Amino acid sequence: MSSFKCKDMGMKCKFEVKTENQDELMPMIALHAEKSHSMKDIPPDMMEKVKKVIKK
Ligand SMILES: [Zn+2]
């Protein structure tokens, strides 16, 4: 089980998502970033941060 909370990124955002594994998690995060944070692409430095706050 992998989980991600947007607020762990320092965002004022209640989004959180849980999936079976990290491979499923990343597209969900990308979709949320695009829809809610107007981020079409997650920059590499942001991606590193995302990976750090993901709980496995
Ligand atoms: Zn968010």
N, CA, C, O and the ligand as a Tripos MOL2 file, in Angstrom:
@<TRIPOS>MOLECULE
protein
  225   223    57     0     0
PROTEIN
NO_CHARGES

@<TRIPOS>ATOM
      1 N           0.8370   -1.2030    0.0000 N.3       1 MET1
      2 CA          0.0000    0.0000    0.0000 C.3       1 MET1
      3 C           0.8700    1.2520    0.0000 C.2       1 MET1
      4 O           1.7690    1.3870    0.8300 O.2       1 MET1
      5 N           0.6070    2.1560   -0.9190 N.am      2 SER2
      6 CA          1.3240    3.4260   -0.9590 C.3       2 SER2
      7 C           0.3230    4.5520   -0.7470 C.2       2 SER2
      8 O          -0.8160    4.4770   -1.2070 O.2       2 SER2
      9 N           0.7520    5.5830   -0.0550 N.am      3 SER3
     10 CA         -0.1460    6.7140    0.1190 C.3       3 SER3
     11 C           0.5990    8.0370   -0.0100 C.2       3 SER3
     12 O           1.7920    8.1500    0.2740 O.2       3 SER3
     13 N          -0.1660    9.0280   -0.4520 N.am      4 PHE4
     14 CA          0.3910   10.3660   -0.6650 C.3       4 PHE4
     15 C          -0.5910   11.3920   -0.1300 C.2       4 PHE4
     16 O          -1.7940   11.3130   -0.3770 O.2       4 PHE4
     17 N          -0.0610   12.3510    0.6030 N.am      5 LYS5
     18 CA         -0.8920   13.4620    1.0690 C.3       5 LYS5
     19 C          -0.3070   14.7600    0.5370 C.2       5 LYS5
     20 O           0.8800   15.0480    0.6970 O.2       5 LYS5
     21 N          -1.1690   15.5250   -0.0940 N.am      6 CYS6
     22 CA         -0.7130   16.7750   -0.6870 C.3       6 CYS6
     23 C          -0.1800   17.7260    0.3860 C.2       6 CYS6
     24 O           0.7540   18.4910    0.1420 O.2       6 CYS6
     25 N          -0.7810   17.6710    1.5680 N.am      7 LYS7
     26 CA         -0.3190   18.5890    2.6050 C.3       7 LYS7
     27 C           1.1040   18.2850    3.0770 C.2       7 LYS7
     28 O           1.7750   19.1630    3.6200 O.2       7 LYS7
     29 N           1.5660   17.0580    2.8760 N.am      8 ASP8
     30 CA          2.9600   16.7230    3.1960 C.3       8 ASP8
     31 C           3.9440   17.4480    2.2700 C.2       8 ASP8
     32 O           5.1400   17.5360    2.5490 O.2       8 ASP8
     33 N           3.4070   17.9570    1.1680 N.am      9 MET9
     34 CA          4.2190   18.7460    0.2360 C.3       9 MET9
     35 C           4.2630   20.2150    0.6430 C.2       9 MET9
     36 O           4.9150   21.0380    0.0010 O.2       9 MET9
     37 N           3.5570   20.5200    1.7210 N.am     10 GLY10
     38 CA          3.5080   21.9060    2.1660 C.3      10 GLY10
     39 C           2.3910   22.6880    1.5020 C.2      10 GLY10
     40 O           2.3430   23.9160    1.5740 O.2      10 GLY10
     41 N           1.4810   21.9470    0.8450 N.am     11 MET11
     42 CA          0.3440   22.5740    0.1740 C.3      11 MET11
     43 C          -0.8180   22.6950    1.1540 C.2      11 MET11
     44 O          -0.9920   21.8610    2.0420 O.2      11 MET11
     45 N          -1.6050   23.7480    0.9740 N.am     12 LYS12
     46 CA         -2.8400   23.8420    1.7500 C.3      12 LYS12
     47 C          -3.9150   23.1270    0.9570 C.2      12 LYS12
     48 O          -4.7370   23.7500    0.2840 O.2      12 LYS12
     49 N          -3.8920   21.8250    1.0480 N.am     13 CYS13
     50 CA         -4.7120   21.0090    0.1720 C.3      13 CYS13
     51 C          -5.0380   19.7210    0.9160 C.2      13 CYS13
     52 O          -4.1740   19.1300    1.5640 O.2      13 CYS13
     53 N          -6.2990   19.2890    0.8160 N.am     14 LYS14
     54 CA         -6.7190   18.1130    1.5770 C.3      14 LYS14
     55 C          -6.6160   16.8250    0.7760 C.2      14 LYS14
     56 O          -6.9930   15.7570    1.2570 O.2      14 LYS14
     57 N          -6.1110   16.9240   -0.4320 N.am     15 PHE15
     58 CA         -6.0320   15.7430   -1.2920 C.3      15 PHE15
     59 C          -5.1370   14.6650   -0.6920 C.2      15 PHE15
     60 O          -4.0100   14.9280   -0.2740 O.2      15 PHE15
     61 N          -5.6620   13.4600   -0.6620 N.am     16 GLU16
     62 CA         -4.8140   12.3240   -0.3390 C.3      16 GLU16
     63 C          -5.2690   11.1150   -1.1300 C.2      16 GLU16
     64 O          -6.4460   10.9770   -1.4610 O.2      16 GLU16
     65 N          -4.3210   10.2420   -1.4270 N.am     17 VAL17
     66 CA         -4.6440    9.1000   -2.2640 C.3      17 VAL17
     67 C          -3.8720    7.8770   -1.7720 C.2      17 VAL17
     68 O          -2.7400    7.9740   -1.2980 O.2      17 VAL17
     69 N          -4.5170    6.7380   -1.9020 N.am     18 LYS18
     70 CA         -3.9220    5.4720   -1.4730 C.3      18 LYS18
     71 C          -4.0770    4.4580   -2.5880 C.2      18 LYS18
     72 O          -5.1690    4.3120   -3.1370 O.2      18 LYS18
     73 N          -3.0340    3.7700   -2.9280 N.am     19 THR19
     74 CA         -3.1400    2.7140   -3.9480 C.3      19 THR19
     75 C          -2.3290    1.4970   -3.5100 C.2      19 THR19
     76 O          -1.6080    1.5230   -2.5120 O.2      19 THR19
     77 N          -2.4760    0.4400   -4.2900 N.am     20 GLU20
     78 CA         -1.7680   -0.8060   -3.9790 C.3      20 GLU20
     79 C          -0.2560   -0.6420   -4.0540 C.2      20 GLU20
     80 O           0.4850   -1.1730   -3.2260 O.2      20 GLU20
     81 N           0.1870    0.1070   -5.0660 N.am     21 ASN21
     82 CA          1.6270    0.3070   -5.2220 C.3      21 ASN21
     83 C           1.9400    1.6840   -5.8030 C.2      21 ASN21
     84 O           1.0480    2.4150   -6.2350 O.2      21 ASN21
     85 N           3.2080    2.0100   -5.8020 N.am     22 GLN22
     86 CA          3.6390    3.3430   -6.2120 C.3      22 GLN22
     87 C           3.3960    3.6160   -7.6950 C.2      22 GLN22
     88 O           3.1760    4.7590   -8.0960 O.2      22 GLN22
     89 N           3.4390    2.5510   -8.5100 N.am     23 ASP23
     90 CA          3.1990    2.7270   -9.9410 C.3      23 ASP23
     91 C           1.8030    3.2620  -10.2300 C.2      23 ASP23
     92 O           1.5930    4.0180  -11.1790 O.2      23 ASP23
     93 N           0.8440    2.8520   -9.3840 N.am     24 GLU24
     94 CA         -0.5220    3.3340   -9.5640 C.3      24 GLU24
     95 C          -0.6910    4.7220   -8.9820 C.2      24 GLU24
     96 O          -1.5520    5.4940   -9.4030 O.2      24 GLU24
     97 N           0.1470    5.0210   -8.0080 N.am     25 LEU25
     98 CA          0.0250    6.2830   -7.2840 C.3      25 LEU25
     99 C           0.4620    7.4750   -8.1360 C.2      25 LEU25
    100 O          -0.2040    8.5110   -8.1530 O.2      25 LEU25
    101 N           1.5640    7.3260   -8.8310 N.am     26 MET26
    102 CA          2.1260    8.4500   -9.5800 C.3      26 MET26
    103 C           1.1520    9.0930  -10.5780 C.2      26 MET26
    104 O           1.0410   10.3190  -10.6110 O.2      26 MET26
    105 N           0.4330    8.2840  -11.4030 N.am     27 PRO27
    106 CA         -0.5170    8.9280  -12.3300 C.3      27 PRO27
    107 C          -1.6270    9.6930  -11.6180 C.2      27 PRO27
    108 O          -2.1030   10.7120  -12.1190 O.2      27 PRO27
    109 N          -2.0400    9.2010  -10.4470 N.am     28 MET28
    110 CA         -3.0840    9.8830   -9.6790 C.3      28 MET28
    111 C          -2.5800   11.2320   -9.1750 C.2      28 MET28
    112 O          -3.3020   12.2290   -9.1880 O.2      28 MET28
    113 N          -1.3330   11.2360   -8.7350 N.am     29 ILE29
    114 CA         -0.7280   12.4790   -8.2510 C.3      29 ILE29
    115 C          -0.5740   13.4680   -9.4040 C.2      29 ILE29
    116 O          -0.8580   14.6570   -9.2640 O.2      29 ILE29
    117 N          -0.1200   12.9530  -10.5430 N.am     30 ALA30
    118 CA          0.0650   13.8090  -11.7210 C.3      30 ALA30
    119 C          -1.2570   14.4450  -12.1490 C.2      30 ALA30
    120 O          -1.3100   15.6250  -12.4930 O.2      30 ALA30
    121 N          -2.3120   13.6470  -12.1220 N.am     31 LEU31
    122 CA         -3.6410   14.1230  -12.5080 C.3      31 LEU31
    123 C          -4.1280   15.2070  -11.5400 C.2      31 LEU31
    124 O          -4.6700   16.2330  -11.9520 O.2      31 LEU31
    125 N          -3.9240   14.9560  -10.2650 N.am     32 HIS32
    126 CA         -4.3190   15.9310   -9.2520 C.3      32 HIS32
    127 C          -3.5260   17.2330   -9.3860 C.2      32 HIS32
    128 O          -4.0800   18.3270   -9.2790 O.2      32 HIS32
    129 N          -2.2320   17.0940   -9.6190 N.am     33 ALA33
    130 CA         -1.3770   18.2720   -9.7680 C.3      33 ALA33
    131 C          -1.8460   19.1290  -10.9450 C.2      33 ALA33
    132 O          -1.8460   20.3580  -10.8780 O.2      33 ALA33
    133 N          -2.2440   18.4550  -12.0190 N.am     34 GLU34
    134 CA         -2.7070   19.1800  -13.2000 C.3      34 GLU34
    135 C          -4.0540   19.8550  -12.9520 C.2      34 GLU34
    136 O          -4.2420   21.0280  -13.2760 O.2      34 GLU34
    137 N          -4.9910   19.0970  -12.3720 N.am     35 LYS35
    138 CA         -6.3430   19.6220  -12.1660 C.3      35 LYS35
    139 C          -6.4090   20.6870  -11.0840 C.2      35 LYS35
    140 O          -7.0460   21.7240  -11.2670 O.2      35 LYS35
    141 N          -5.7510   20.4320   -9.9530 N.am     36 SER36
    142 CA         -5.9210   21.3020   -8.7940 C.3      36 SER36
    143 C          -4.8210   22.3330   -8.6250 C.2      36 SER36
    144 O          -5.0220   23.3590   -7.9770 O.2      36 SER36
    145 N          -3.6650   22.0670   -9.2020 N.am     37 HIS37
    146 CA         -2.5490   22.9920   -8.9840 C.3      37 HIS37
    147 C          -1.9910   23.5460  -10.3050 C.2      37 HIS37
    148 O          -0.9030   24.1210  -10.3420 O.2      37 HIS37
    149 N          -2.7590   23.3610  -11.3770 N.am     38 SER38
    150 CA         -2.3690   23.8490  -12.7030 C.3      38 SER38
    151 C          -0.9400   23.4950  -13.0900 C.2      38 SER38
    152 O          -0.2190   24.2940  -13.6870 O.2      38 SER38
    153 N          -0.5500   22.2690  -12.7310 N.am     39 MET39
    154 CA          0.7960   21.8090  -13.0610 C.3      39 MET39
    155 C           0.7010   20.7650  -14.1650 C.2      39 MET39
    156 O           0.3730   19.6060  -13.9130 O.2      39 MET39
    157 N           0.9880   21.1830  -15.3720 N.am     40 LYS40
    158 CA          0.8640   20.2400  -16.4970 C.3      40 LYS40
    159 C           1.8950   19.1240  -16.3920 C.2      40 LYS40
    160 O           1.6040   17.9510  -16.6290 O.2      40 LYS40
    161 N           3.0910   19.5230  -16.0340 N.am     41 ASP41
    162 CA          4.1420   18.5350  -15.8050 C.3      41 ASP41
    163 C           4.7270   18.7900  -14.4340 C.2      41 ASP41
    164 O           4.9090   19.9350  -14.0210 O.2      41 ASP41
    165 N           5.0180   17.7090  -13.7360 N.am     42 ILE42
    166 CA          5.6660   17.8490  -12.4410 C.3      42 ILE42
    167 C           7.1700   17.9720  -12.6920 C.2      42 ILE42
    168 O           7.7830   17.0610  -13.2480 O.2      42 ILE42
    169 N           7.7700   19.1040  -12.2810 N.am     43 PRO43
    170 CA          9.2100   19.2640  -12.5030 C.3      43 PRO43
    171 C          10.0140   18.2240  -11.7210 C.2      43 PRO43
    172 O           9.5560   17.7510  -10.6810 O.2      43 PRO43
    173 N          11.2120   17.8610  -12.2080 N.am     44 PRO44
    174 CA         12.0070   16.7980  -11.5700 C.3      44 PRO44
    175 C          12.2740   17.0300  -10.0850 C.2      44 PRO44
    176 O          12.2520   16.0840   -9.2980 O.2      44 PRO44
    177 N          12.5270   18.2890   -9.6930 N.am     45 ASP45
    178 CA         12.8000   18.5430   -8.2720 C.3      45 ASP45
    179 C          11.5600   18.3150   -7.4200 C.2      45 ASP45
    180 O          11.6410   17.8490   -6.2830 O.2      45 ASP45
    181 N          10.4070   18.6540   -7.9960 N.am     46 MET46
    182 CA          9.1340   18.4130   -7.3190 C.3      46 MET46
    183 C           8.8780   16.9120   -7.2200 C.2      46 MET46
    184 O           8.3850   16.4240   -6.2030 O.2      46 MET46
    185 N           9.2150   16.1940   -8.2730 N.am     47 MET47
    186 CA          9.0400   14.7520   -8.3090 C.3      47 MET47
    187 C           9.8420   14.0610   -7.2020 C.2      47 MET47
    188 O           9.3730   13.1060   -6.5820 O.2      47 MET47
    189 N          11.0470   14.5570   -6.9700 N.am     48 GLU48
    190 CA         11.8840   14.0110   -5.8920 C.3      48 GLU48
    191 C          11.1920   14.1860   -4.5490 C.2      48 GLU48
    192 O          11.1880   13.2860   -3.7080 O.2      48 GLU48
    193 N          10.6060   15.3670   -4.3680 N.am     49 LYS49
    194 CA          9.9090   15.6720   -3.1200 C.3      49 LYS49
    195 C           8.6800   14.7680   -2.9540 C.2      49 LYS49
    196 O           8.4020   14.2600   -1.8680 O.2      49 LYS49
    197 N           7.9640   14.5870   -4.0480 N.am     50 VAL50
    198 CA          6.8030   13.6980   -4.0380 C.3      50 VAL50
    199 C           7.1950   12.3080   -3.5750 C.2      50 VAL50
    200 O           6.5260   11.7140   -2.7290 O.2      50 VAL50
    201 N           8.2950   11.7870   -4.1390 N.am     51 LYS51
    202 CA          8.7470   10.4360   -3.7880 C.3      51 LYS51
    203 C           9.1350   10.3390   -2.3240 C.2      51 LYS51
    204 O           8.9840    9.2930   -1.6940 O.2      51 LYS51
    205 N           9.6420   11.4510   -1.7900 N.am     52 LYS52
    206 CA         10.0450   11.4340   -0.3720 C.3      52 LYS52
    207 C           8.8540   11.4000    0.5790 C.2      52 LYS52
    208 O           8.9350   10.8030    1.6530 O.2      52 LYS52
    209 N           7.7490   12.0380    0.1940 N.am     53 VAL53
    210 CA          6.5950   12.0810    1.1020 C.3      53 VAL53
    211 C           5.6360   10.9040    0.9230 C.2      53 VAL53
    212 O           4.7100   10.7280    1.7140 O.2      53 VAL53
    213 N           5.8600   10.1010   -0.1170 N.am     54 ILE54
    214 CA          5.0480    8.8980   -0.2980 C.3      54 ILE54
    215 C           5.3470    7.8920    0.8100 C.2      54 ILE54
    216 O           6.4990    7.5620    1.0910 O.2      54 ILE54
    217 N           4.2650    7.4170    1.4290 N.am     55 LYS55
    218 CA          4.4330    6.4090    2.4880 C.3      55 LYS55
    219 C           4.1500    5.0280    1.9290 C.2      55 LYS55
    220 O           3.1180    4.7900    1.3020 O.2      55 LYS55
    221 N           5.0730    4.1370    2.1640 N.am     56 LYS56
    222 CA          4.9170    2.7810    1.6360 C.3      56 LYS56
    223 C           4.5210    1.8050    2.7310 C.2      56 LYS56
    224 O           4.3460    0.6160    2.4640 O.2      56 LYS56
    225 ZN         -3.1900   19.1480   -3.8550 Zn       57 ZN57
@<TRIPOS>BOND
     1     1     2 1
     2     2     3 1
     3     3     4 2
     4     3     5 am
     5     5     6 1
     6     6     7 1
     7     7     8 2
     8     7     9 am
     9     9    10 1
    10    10    11 1
    11    11    12 2
    12    11    13 am
    13    13    14 1
    14    14    15 1
    15    15    16 2
    16    15    17 am
    17    17    18 1
    18    18    19 1
    19    19    20 2
    20    19    21 am
    21    21    22 1
    22    22    23 1
    23    23    24 2
    24    23    25 am
    25    25    26 1
    26    26    27 1
    27    27    28 2
    28    27    29 am
    29    29    30 1
    30    30    31 1
    31    31    32 2
    32    31    33 am
    33    33    34 1
    34    34    35 1
    35    35    36 2
    36    35    37 am
    37    37    38 1
    38    38    39 1
    39    39    40 2
    40    39    41 am
    41    41    42 1
    42    42    43 1
    43    43    44 2
    44    43    45 am
    45    45    46 1
    46    46    47 1
    47    47    48 2
    48    47    49 am
    49    49    50 1
    50    50    51 1
    51    51    52 2
    52    51    53 am
    53    53    54 1
    54    54    55 1
    55    55    56 2
    56    55    57 am
    57    57    58 1
    58    58    59 1
    59    59    60 2
    60    59    61 am
    61    61    62 1
    62    62    63 1
    63    63    64 2
    64    63    65 am
    65    65    66 1
    66    66    67 1
    67    67    68 2
    68    67    69 am
    69    69    70 1
    70    70    71 1
    71    71    72 2
    72    71    73 am
    73    73    74 1
    74    74    75 1
    75    75    76 2
    76    75    77 am
    77    77    78 1
    78    78    79 1
    79    79    80 2
    80    79    81 am
    81    81    82 1
    82    82    83 1
    83    83    84 2
    84    83    85 am
    85    85    86 1
    86    86    87 1
    87    87    88 2
    88    87    89 am
    89    89    90 1
    90    90    91 1
    91    91    92 2
    92    91    93 am
    93    93    94 1
    94    94    95 1
    95    95    96 2
    96    95    97 am
    97    97    98 1
    98    98    99 1
    99    99   100 2
   100    99   101 am
   101   101   102 1
   102   102   103 1
   103   103   104 2
   104   103   105 am
   105   105   106 1
   106   106   107 1
   107   107   108 2
   108   107   109 am
   109   109   110 1
   110   110   111 1
   111   111   112 2
   112   111   113 am
   113   113   114 1
   114   114   115 1
   115   115   116 2
   116   115   117 am
   117   117   118 1
   118   118   119 1
   119   119   120 2
   120   119   121 am
   121   121   122 1
   122   122   123 1
   123   123   124 2
   124   123   125 am
   125   125   126 1
   126   126   127 1
   127   127   128 2
   128   127   129 am
   129   129   130 1
   130   130   131 1
   131   131   132 2
   132   131   133 am
   133   133   134 1
   134   134   135 1
   135   135   136 2
   136   135   137 am
   137   137   138 1
   138   138   139 1
   139   139   140 2
   140   139   141 am
   141   141   142 1
   142   142   143 1
   143   143   144 2
   144   143   145 am
   145   145   146 1
   146   146   147 1
   147   147   148 2
   148   147   149 am
   149   149   150 1
   150   150   151 1
   151   151   152 2
   152   151   153 am
   153   153   154 1
   154   154   155 1
   155   155   156 2
   156   155   157 am
   157   157   158 1
   158   158   159 1
   159   159   160 2
   160   159   161 am
   161   161   162 1
   162   162   163 1
   163   163   164 2
   164   163   165 am
   165   165   166 1
   166   166   167 1
   167   167   168 2
   168   167   169 am
   169   169   170 1
   170   170   171 1
   171   171   172 2
   172   171   173 am
   173   173   174 1
   174   174   175 1
   175   175   176 2
   176   175   177 am
   177   177   178 1
   178   178   179 1
   179   179   180 2
   180   179   181 am
   181   181   182 1
   182   182   183 1
   183   183   184 2
   184   183   185 am
   185   185   186 1
   186   186   187 1
   187   187   188 2
   188   187   189 am
   189   189   190 1
   190   190   191 1
   191   191   192 2
   192   191   193 am
   193   193   194 1
   194   194   195 1
   195   195   196 2
   196   195   197 am
   197   197   198 1
   198   198   199 1
   199   199   200 2
   200   199   201 am
   201   201   202 1
   202   202   203 1
   203   203   204 2
   204   203   205 am
   205   205   206 1
   206   206   207 1
   207   207   208 2
   208   207   209 am
   209   209   210 1
   210   210   211 1
   211   211   212 2
   212   211   213 am
   213   213   214 1
   214   214   215 1
   215   215   216 2
   216   215   217 am
   217   217   218 1
   218   218   219 1
   219   219   220 2
   220   219   221 am
   221   221   222 1
   222   222   223 1
   223   223   224 2
@<TRIPOS>SUBSTRUCTURE
     1 MET1         2 RESIDUE 1 A MET
     2 SER2         6 RESIDUE 1 A SER
     3 SER3        10 RESIDUE 1 A SER
     4 PHE4        14 RESIDUE 1 A PHE
     5 LYS5        18 RESIDUE 1 A LYS
     6 CYS6        22 RESIDUE 1 A CYS
     7 LYS7        26 RESIDUE 1 A LYS
     8 ASP8        30 RESIDUE 1 A ASP
     9 MET9        34 RESIDUE 1 A MET
    10 GLY10       38 RESIDUE 1 A GLY
    11 MET11       42 RESIDUE 1 A MET
    12 LYS12       46 RESIDUE 1 A LYS
    13 CYS13       50 RESIDUE 1 A CYS
    14 LYS14       54 RESIDUE 1 A LYS
    15 PHE15       58 RESIDUE 1 A PHE
    16 GLU16       62 RESIDUE 1 A GLU
    17 VAL17       66 RESIDUE 1 A VAL
    18 LYS18       70 RESIDUE 1 A LYS
    19 THR19       74 RESIDUE 1 A THR
    20 GLU20       78 RESIDUE 1 A GLU
    21 ASN21       82 RESIDUE 1 A ASN
    22 GLN22       86 RESIDUE 1 A GLN
    23 ASP23       90 RESIDUE 1 A ASP
    24 GLU24       94 RESIDUE 1 A GLU
    25 LEU25       98 RESIDUE 1 A LEU
    26 MET26      102 RESIDUE 1 A MET
    27 PRO27      106 RESIDUE 1 A PRO
    28 MET28      110 RESIDUE 1 A MET
    29 ILE29      114 RESIDUE 1 A ILE
    30 ALA30      118 RESIDUE 1 A ALA
    31 LEU31      122 RESIDUE 1 A LEU
    32 HIS32      126 RESIDUE 1 A HIS
    33 ALA33      130 RESIDUE 1 A ALA
    34 GLU34      134 RESIDUE 1 A GLU
    35 LYS35      138 RESIDUE 1 A LYS
    36 SER36      142 RESIDUE 1 A SER
    37 HIS37      146 RESIDUE 1 A HIS
    38 SER38      150 RESIDUE 1 A SER
    39 MET39      154 RESIDUE 1 A MET
    40 LYS40      158 RESIDUE 1 A LYS
    41 ASP41      162 RESIDUE 1 A ASP
    42 ILE42      166 RESIDUE 1 A ILE
    43 PRO43      170 RESIDUE 1 A PRO
    44 PRO44      174 RESIDUE 1 A PRO
    45 ASP45      178 RESIDUE 1 A ASP
    46 MET46      182 RESIDUE 1 A MET
    47 MET47      186 RESIDUE 1 A MET
    48 GLU48      190 RESIDUE 1 A GLU
    49 LYS49      194 RESIDUE 1 A LYS
    50 VAL50      198 RESIDUE 1 A VAL
    51 LYS51      202 RESIDUE 1 A LYS
    52 LYS52      206 RESIDUE 1 A LYS
    53 VAL53      210 RESIDUE 1 A VAL
    54 ILE54      214 RESIDUE 1 A ILE
    55 LYS55      218 RESIDUE 1 A LYS
    56 LYS56      222 RESIDUE 1 A LYS
    57 ZN57       225 GROUP 0 **** ****
